Amino acid sequence: MGAEEFQLVVFTLKADNSLCEYGTPITQVKEIIRFTTPTRLPKAPAFLEGVINLRGKVISVIDLKKRFDMEINEYTDEARIIVVEIDGQTVGIIVDEVTEVLRLGLNDVEPPPSIMGGITAKYLQGVGKLGERLLVLLDLNKILSESETQALQNIEIKN
């Protein structure tokens, strides 16, 4: 892999009968697991789907579709939880399907438009171009605000 390219985990979110492909740097991904229904917590923030036990460690799980105010569908067998590192914290994010890991050249990334598919630019690193395909590149460090990150840390401390 050259210095001018990076690897992405590509996943989909389906809403309103449309499908959009997203990517996140593989360096932030710890692992990808099958979807398991998170345990809901009373008085949890709205963006938090719940928590799961991952080999003895309790981690918070966020549904990206809820985070982005997208239509919520039933979870299918293809649904996955991508376990990522966000600001030093292990968090799971629910996606409809993980499709591949690929390399993308830095020169194939353009700045994000102000809004893309209902997602504001503050959550985006850019838009990747692979031939006719467009990948929405998420900035996972911006998925949660500082106060939301603190709320998740408080949940982890209590468990």
C-alpha positions in Angstrom: 0.0 0.0 0.0 1.5 3.3 -1.0 1.7 6.4 1.2 -0.9 8.1 -1.0 -3.7 5.6 -0.2 -5.5 4.2 2.9 -7.7 1.3 3.8 -11.4 1.6 4.5 -14.1 -0.7 6.0 -17.1 -0.2 3.7 -20.6 -0.6 5.1 -24.2 0.3 4.1 -27.1 2.1 5.7 -30.5 1.5 4.1 -33.2 4.1 4.4 -36.2 5.3 2.4 -35.7 2.5 -0.2 -32.2 3.7 -0.9 -28.8 2.4 -0.1 -25.7 4.4 0.6 -22.2 3.2 1.0 -20.1 4.6 3.8 -16.4 4.1 4.7 -14.4 4.5 7.8 -10.6 4.1 8.2 -9.6 0.6 9.1 -7.2 2.0 11.7 -10.2 3.0 13.9 -11.9 -0.4 13.6 -11.1 -3.0 16.3 -13.4 -5.7 15.0 -16.7 -6.5 13.3 -19.2 -8.7 15.0 -22.6 -10.1 14.2 -25.5 -7.9 15.4 -26.7 -8.7 18.8 -29.6 -6.8 20.4 -28.1 -4.3 22.9 -29.4 -4.1 26.4 -31.3 -0.8 26.8 -30.4 1.3 29.8 -32.9 3.5 31.7 -32.4 7.2 31.2 -29.8 6.6 28.5 -29.2 9.4 26.0 -31.4 9.1 22.9 -28.5 8.3 20.6 -27.5 5.3 22.6 -29.0 2.0 21.5 -27.8 0.2 24.6 -24.8 -1.8 25.7 -23.4 -5.2 24.9 -21.0 -7.6 26.7 -18.0 -8.1 24.4 -15.8 -10.8 26.0 -16.3 -9.4 29.5 -16.2 -5.8 28.6 -19.3 -3.7 28.5 -19.4 -1.4 25.5 -21.9 1.3 24.4 -23.6 0.8 21.1 -24.9 3.5 18.8 -27.3 3.1 15.9 -25.9 5.3 13.1 -29.3 5.6 11.5 -30.7 7.1 14.7 -27.7 9.3 14.9 -28.3 10.6 11.4 -32.1 10.8 11.8 -32.6 8.2 9.1 -35.6 5.8 8.8 -35.1 2.8 11.1 -35.7 -0.6 9.6 -35.7 -4.1 11.2 -32.2 -5.5 11.6 -31.5 -8.3 9.2 -29.0 -11.2 9.3 -26.5 -8.9 7.5 -26.5 -6.3 10.3 -23.2 -5.9 12.1 -21.7 -4.0 14.9 -18.5 -2.4 14.0 -16.4 -2.0 17.2 -14.4 1.2 16.9 -12.1 3.5 18.9 -13.6 7.0 19.3 -11.5 9.4 21.3 -9.9 6.6 23.2 -13.2 4.9 23.9 -14.4 1.6 22.6 -17.9 2.0 21.0 -20.0 -0.2 18.8 -21.8 1.2 15.8 -24.7 -0.6 14.2 -24.8 -0.8 10.4 -27.0 -2.7 8.0 -24.1 -4.6 6.3 -20.4 -4.6 6.1 -19.5 -5.2 2.4 -15.7 -5.0 2.0 -12.3 -3.6 2.9 -10.7 -1.6 0.2 -7.9 0.8 -0.6 -8.6 4.4 -1.7 -6.2 6.9 -3.0 -6.0 10.3 -1.2 -6.4 12.0 -4.6 -9.8 10.1 -5.0 -11.2 12.0 -2.0 -13.1 15.2 -2.3 -14.3 17.6 0.4 -17.8 16.8 1.6 -20.8 18.9 0.5 -22.5 20.7 3.3 -25.2 18.0 3.4 -25.0 14.6 2.0 -28.0 12.2 2.2 -29.3 14.1 5.2 -26.0 13.9 7.1 -24.3 17.3 7.8 -20.7 17.8 6.8 -19.5 17.9 10.4 -19.7 14.1 10.5 -17.9 13.7 7.2 -14.2 13.5 6.2 -15.1 13.6 2.5 -16.5 11.7 -0.4 -14.4 8.9 -2.0 -14.7 8.2 -5.7 -14.2 4.6 -7.0 -15.1 4.7 -10.6 -18.9 5.3 -10.6 -19.2 4.5 -6.9 -19.3 7.2 -4.2 -18.4 6.4 -0.7 -19.4 8.7 2.2 -16.3 8.9 4.4 -17.3 9.3 8.1 -15.2 11.1 10.7 -16.0 8.9 13.7 -14.3 11.3 16.1 -17.1 13.7 15.3 -20.0 11.3 15.6 -20.3 12.2 19.3 -20.1 15.6 20.9 -17.9 16.1 23.9 -20.9 15.9 26.2 -22.1 12.7 24.6 -18.6 11.2 24.9 -18.7 12.1 28.6 -22.1 10.5 29.0 -20.8 7.3 27.5 -17.8 7.3 29.8 -20.1 7.7 32.7 -22.2 4.7 31.6 -19.0 2.6 31.3 -17.8 3.7 34.7 -21.1 2.7 36.3 -20.9 -0.8 34.8 
